[in-house]
């Protein structure tokens, strides 16, 4: 079995693509369930990093979706 190592440039490109996918998923979420489903595939740190890089109006939309629908026990 051959193992191919990625160059640092390829790794950076992969990380950028993964980050863009997460940002897209945050923006496309319409329900709390869709937001919480991201927790399965991403760490809290990854989600917060992607969230913080969103423009302010988009951050506000995601935050409102979370706050309006979050169960009381999670607050």
DSSP file (Angstrom, degrees, kcal/mol; ACC not computed):
  #  RESIDUE AA STRUCTURE BP1 BP2  ACC     N-H-->O    O-->H-N    N-H-->O    O-->H-N    TCO  KAPPA ALPHA  PHI   PSI    X-CA   Y-CA   Z-CA
    1    1 A X              0   0    0      0, 0.0     2,-0.3     0, 0.0     0, 0.0   0.000 360.0 360.0 360.0 124.3    0.0    0.0    0.0
    2    2 A X        -     0   0    0      2,-0.0     2,-0.5     0, 0.0     0, 0.0  -0.690 360.0-154.4 -90.6 139.9    1.5    3.3   -1.1
    3    3 A X        -     0   0    0     -2,-0.3     2,-0.6     2,-0.0     0, 0.0  -0.966   5.2-157.2-115.1 124.1    1.1    6.4    1.1
    4    4 A X        -     0   0    0     -2,-0.5     2,-0.3     0, 0.0    -2,-0.0  -0.888   9.8-145.7-103.1 124.1    1.3    9.8   -0.6
    5    5 A X        -     0   0    0     -2,-0.6     2,-0.3     1,-0.0    -2,-0.0  -0.686  15.1-127.7 -88.0 140.1    2.2   12.7    1.6
    6    6 A X        -     0   0    0     -2,-0.3    -1,-0.0     1,-0.1     2,-0.0  -0.648  20.8-120.7 -85.1 140.8    0.7   16.0    0.8
    7    7 A X     >  -     0   0    0     -2,-0.3     4,-2.4     1,-0.1     5,-0.2  -0.330  30.4-106.8 -69.4 163.1    2.9   19.0    0.4
    8    8 A X  H  > S+     0   0    0      1,-0.2     4,-2.3     2,-0.2     5,-0.1   0.851 122.5  54.1 -62.6 -32.2    2.3   21.9    2.8
    9    9 A X  H  > S+     0   0    0      2,-0.2     4,-2.3     1,-0.2    -1,-0.2   0.914 109.0  47.1 -67.0 -42.6    0.8   23.9   -0.1
   10   10 A X  H  > S+     0   0    0      2,-0.2     4,-2.4     1,-0.2    -2,-0.2   0.893 111.8  51.2 -65.0 -39.2   -1.7   21.0   -0.8
   11   11 A X  H  X S+     0   0    0     -4,-2.4     4,-2.7     2,-0.2    -2,-0.2   0.914 109.7  49.6 -63.9 -42.9   -2.5   20.8    2.9
   12   12 A X  H  X S+     0   0    0     -4,-2.3     4,-2.4     2,-0.2    -2,-0.2   0.905 110.9  49.8 -62.3 -41.5   -3.2   24.5    3.1
   13   13 A X  H  X S+     0   0    0     -4,-2.3     4,-2.4     2,-0.2    -2,-0.2   0.908 111.2  49.1 -63.2 -41.7   -5.5   24.3    0.0
   14   14 A X  H  X S+     0   0    0     -4,-2.4     4,-2.6     2,-0.2    -2,-0.2   0.926 111.2  49.4 -62.9 -44.7   -7.3   21.4    1.6
   15   15 A X  H  X S+     0   0    0     -4,-2.7     4,-2.4     1,-0.2    -2,-0.2   0.891 110.7  50.6 -61.7 -40.1   -7.7   23.3    4.9
   16   16 A X  H  X S+     0   0    0     -4,-2.4     4,-2.4     2,-0.2    -1,-0.2   0.918 111.4  47.4 -64.6 -43.9   -9.0   26.3    3.0
   17   17 A X  H  X S+     0   0    0     -4,-2.4     4,-2.2     2,-0.2    -2,-0.2   0.922 112.5  49.5 -63.1 -44.3  -11.6   24.2    1.1
   18   18 A X  H  X S+     0   0    0     -4,-2.6     4,-2.0     1,-0.2    -2,-0.2   0.901 111.2  50.0 -61.7 -41.3  -12.7   22.5    4.3
   19   19 A X  H  X S+     0   0    0     -4,-2.4     4,-2.4     1,-0.2    -1,-0.2   0.902 110.1  50.0 -63.8 -42.0  -13.0   25.9    6.0
   20   20 A X  H  X S+     0   0    0     -4,-2.4     4,-2.3     1,-0.2    -2,-0.2   0.870 108.6  52.9 -66.2 -36.6  -15.1   27.3    3.1
   21   21 A X  H  X S+     0   0    0     -4,-2.2     4,-2.3     2,-0.2    -1,-0.2   0.908 109.9  48.4 -63.5 -41.7  -17.4   24.2    3.2
   22   22 A X  H  X S+     0   0    0     -4,-2.0     4,-2.4     2,-0.2    -2,-0.2   0.917 110.8  49.9 -66.2 -42.9  -18.0   24.8    6.9
   23   23 A X  H  X S+     0   0    0     -4,-2.4     4,-2.2     1,-0.2    -2,-0.2   0.916 111.0  50.2 -60.3 -42.3  -18.7   28.5    6.3
   24   24 A X  H  X S+     0   0    0     -4,-2.3     4,-2.1     1,-0.2    -2,-0.2   0.909 109.5  50.6 -62.2 -42.4  -21.2   27.5    3.6
   25   25 A X  H  X S+     0   0    0     -4,-2.3     4,-1.2     1,-0.2    -1,-0.2   0.890 109.0  51.7 -64.1 -39.2  -22.9   25.0    5.9
   26   26 A X  H  < S+     0   0    0     -4,-2.4     3,-0.3     1,-0.2    -1,-0.2   0.916 112.9  45.5 -61.3 -42.5  -23.2   27.7    8.6
   27   27 A X  H  < S+     0   0    0     -4,-2.2    -2,-0.2     1,-0.2    -1,-0.2   0.812 112.8  49.6 -72.6 -30.3  -24.8   30.1    6.1
   28   28 A X  H  < S+     0   0    0     -4,-2.1    -1,-0.2    -5,-0.2    -2,-0.2   0.645  83.0 112.9 -84.6 -14.8  -27.2   27.5    4.6
   29   29 A X     <  +     0   0    0     -4,-1.2    36,-0.1    -3,-0.3     3,-0.1  -0.356  33.7 170.9 -61.7 132.7  -28.5   26.2    8.0
   30   30 A X        +     0   0    0      1,-0.1     2,-0.3    -2,-0.1    -1,-0.2   0.467  61.2  43.8-118.6 -10.0  -32.1   27.1    8.5
   31   31 A X  S  > S-     0   0    0      1,-0.1     4,-1.6    38,-0.0     5,-0.1  -0.909  80.7-116.1-133.9 161.5  -32.8   25.1   11.7
   32   32 A X  H  > S+     0   0    0     -2,-0.3     4,-3.0     1,-0.2     5,-0.2   0.871 116.0  59.6 -62.0 -36.6  -31.2   24.5   15.0
   33   33 A X  H  > S+     0   0    0      1,-0.2     4,-1.7     2,-0.2    -1,-0.2   0.887 103.6  50.0 -59.6 -39.8  -30.9   20.8   14.0
   34   34 A X  H  > S+     0   0    0      2,-0.2     4,-0.7     1,-0.2    -1,-0.2   0.881 112.4  47.6 -67.5 -37.4  -28.8   21.7   11.0
   35   35 A X  H >< S+     0   0    0     -4,-1.6     3,-1.0     1,-0.2     4,-0.4   0.938 113.0  46.9 -67.5 -46.0  -26.5   23.9   13.1
   36   36 A X  H >< S+     0   0    0     -4,-3.0     3,-1.1     1,-0.3     4,-0.4   0.787 101.4  66.5 -69.3 -25.2  -26.1   21.2   15.8
   37   37 A X  H >X S+     0   0    0     -4,-1.7     3,-1.1     1,-0.3     4,-0.7   0.798  90.2  65.6 -63.6 -26.9  -25.4   18.5   13.1
   38   38 A X  H XX S+     0   0    0     -3,-1.0     4,-2.0    -4,-0.7     3,-0.6   0.793  87.4  69.4 -64.7 -26.3  -22.2   20.4   12.3
   39   39 A X  H <4 S+     0   0    0     -3,-1.1    -1,-0.2    -4,-0.4    -2,-0.2   0.795  92.2  59.5 -62.8 -27.7  -20.9   19.5   15.7
   40   40 A X  H <4 S+     0   0    0     -3,-1.1    -1,-0.2    -4,-0.4    -2,-0.2   0.874 116.7  30.3 -66.9 -37.4  -20.7   15.9   14.6
   41   41 A X  H << S+     0   0    0     -4,-0.7     2,-0.3    -3,-0.6    -2,-0.2   0.623 121.9  43.7 -99.8 -15.4  -18.3   16.7   11.8
   42   42 A X  S  < S-     0   0    0     -4,-2.0     2,-0.1   -20,-0.0    -1,-0.1  -0.935  76.2-117.5-133.2 152.8  -16.4   19.7   13.2
   43   43 A X     >  -     0   0    0     -2,-0.3     4,-2.4     1,-0.1     5,-0.2  -0.427  33.8-109.7 -80.6 162.8  -14.9   20.7   16.5
   44   44 A X  H  > S+     0   0    0      1,-0.2     4,-2.8     2,-0.2     5,-0.2   0.912 121.0  53.8 -56.5 -43.0  -16.1   23.7   18.5
   45   45 A X  H  > S+     0   0    0      1,-0.2     4,-2.4     2,-0.2    -1,-0.2   0.912 108.4  48.1 -60.3 -44.8  -12.8   25.4   17.6
   46   46 A X  H  > S+     0   0    0      2,-0.2     4,-2.2     1,-0.2    -1,-0.2   0.910 113.2  47.9 -63.5 -42.1  -13.3   24.8   13.8
   47   47 A X  H  X S+     0   0    0     -4,-2.4     4,-2.7     1,-0.2    -2,-0.2   0.932 113.7  46.3 -64.9 -45.5  -16.9   26.1   14.0
   48   48 A X  H  X S+     0   0    0     -4,-2.8     4,-2.7     2,-0.2    -2,-0.2   0.879 111.0  52.8 -66.5 -36.9  -16.0   29.2   15.9
   49   49 A X  H  X S+     0   0    0     -4,-2.4     4,-0.9    -5,-0.2    -1,-0.2   0.928 113.1  43.5 -63.4 -44.8  -13.1   29.9   13.6
   50   50 A X  H  < S+     0   0    0     -4,-2.2     3,-0.5     1,-0.2     4,-0.5   0.911 114.0  51.5 -66.3 -41.9  -15.3   29.7   10.6
   51   51 A X  H >< S+     0   0    0     -4,-2.7     3,-1.5     1,-0.2    -2,-0.2   0.920 106.7  53.3 -60.5 -45.1  -18.1   31.7   12.3
   52   52 A X  H 3< S+     0   0    0     -4,-2.7    -1,-0.2     1,-0.3    -2,-0.2   0.727 105.0  55.5 -66.1 -21.6  -15.6   34.5   13.3
   53   53 A X  T 3< S+     0   0    0     -4,-0.9    -1,-0.3    -3,-0.5    -2,-0.2   0.537  86.7 100.1 -88.7  -7.0  -14.5   34.9    9.7
   54   54 A X  S <  S-     0   0    0     -3,-1.5     5,-0.1    -4,-0.5    -3,-0.0  -0.481  87.8 -97.6 -72.9 149.0  -18.1   35.5    8.4
   55   55 A X    >>  -     0   0    0     -2,-0.1     4,-2.3     1,-0.1     3,-0.7  -0.324  41.6-103.3 -60.8 153.0  -19.1   39.1    7.8
   56   56 A X  H 3> S+     0   0    0      1,-0.3     4,-2.6     2,-0.2     5,-0.2   0.848 118.9  52.2 -51.5 -46.1  -21.0   40.6   10.7
   57   57 A X  H 3> S+     0   0    0      1,-0.2     4,-1.8     2,-0.2    -1,-0.3   0.884 112.1  47.1 -61.8 -35.1  -24.5   40.4    9.1
   58   58 A X  H <> S+     0   0    0     -3,-0.7     4,-2.1     2,-0.2    -1,-0.2   0.877 110.5  52.0 -73.1 -37.0  -24.0   36.7    8.4
   59   59 A X  H  X S+     0   0    0     -4,-2.3     4,-2.9     1,-0.2    -2,-0.2   0.927 108.9  51.5 -60.2 -44.0  -22.7   36.1   11.9
   60   60 A X  H  X S+     0   0    0     -4,-2.6     4,-2.7     1,-0.2    -2,-0.2   0.893 107.9  51.6 -62.1 -40.9  -25.8   37.8   13.3
   61   61 A X  H  X S+     0   0    0     -4,-1.8     4,-2.1     2,-0.2    -1,-0.2   0.934 113.2  44.0 -61.8 -46.9  -28.1   35.6   11.2
   62   62 A X  H  X S+     0   0    0     -4,-2.1     4,-2.2     1,-0.2    -2,-0.2   0.920 114.4  50.4 -64.5 -43.5  -26.4   32.4   12.5
   63   63 A X  H  X S+     0   0    0     -4,-2.9     4,-3.0     1,-0.2     5,-0.2   0.901 110.1  49.5 -63.0 -41.7  -26.4   33.7   16.0
   64   64 A X  H  X S+     0   0    0     -4,-2.7     4,-2.6     2,-0.2     5,-0.3   0.903 109.5  52.0 -64.3 -40.9  -30.1   34.6   15.9
   65   65 A X  H  X S+     0   0    0     -4,-2.1     4,-1.3    -5,-0.2    -2,-0.2   0.922 114.1  44.1 -59.9 -43.8  -31.0   31.2   14.5
   66   66 A X  H  X S+     0   0    0     -4,-2.2     4,-1.7     1,-0.2    -2,-0.2   0.949 116.5  44.5 -65.9 -50.3  -29.0   29.6   17.4
   67   67 A X  H  < S+     0   0    0     -4,-3.0    -2,-0.2     1,-0.2    -1,-0.2   0.850 112.7  50.2 -68.7 -35.8  -30.4   31.8   20.2
   68   68 A X  H  < S+     0   0    0     -4,-2.6    -1,-0.2    -5,-0.2    -2,-0.2   0.854 123.0  30.4 -69.8 -34.0  -34.0   31.7   19.1
   69   69 A X  H  < S+     0   0    0     -4,-1.3    -2,-0.2    -5,-0.3    -1,-0.2   0.518  86.1 117.4-106.8  -7.2  -34.1   27.9   18.8
   70   70 A X     <  -     0   0    0     -4,-1.7     5,-0.1    -5,-0.1    -4,-0.0  -0.407  69.7-113.1 -68.6 134.5  -31.7   26.7   21.4
   71   71 A X    >   -     0   0    0     -2,-0.1     3,-1.6     1,-0.1     4,-0.5  -0.337  22.7-118.1 -63.5 148.3  -33.3   24.6   24.2
   72   72 A X  G >  S+     0   0    0      1,-0.3     3,-1.4     2,-0.2    -1,-0.1   0.840 111.6  63.4 -55.9 -36.9  -33.2   26.2   27.6
   73   73 A X  G 3  S+     0   0    0      1,-0.3    -1,-0.3     2,-0.2    -2,-0.0   0.720  99.7  53.9 -65.9 -20.5  -31.1   23.3   29.0
   74   74 A X  G <         0   0    0     -3,-1.6    -1,-0.3     1,-0.2    -2,-0.2   0.577 360.0 360.0 -88.3 -10.3  -28.2   24.3   26.6
   75   75 A X    <         0   0    0     -3,-1.4    -1,-0.2    -4,-0.5    -2,-0.2   0.477 360.0 360.0 -81.9 360.0  -28.1   27.9   27.8
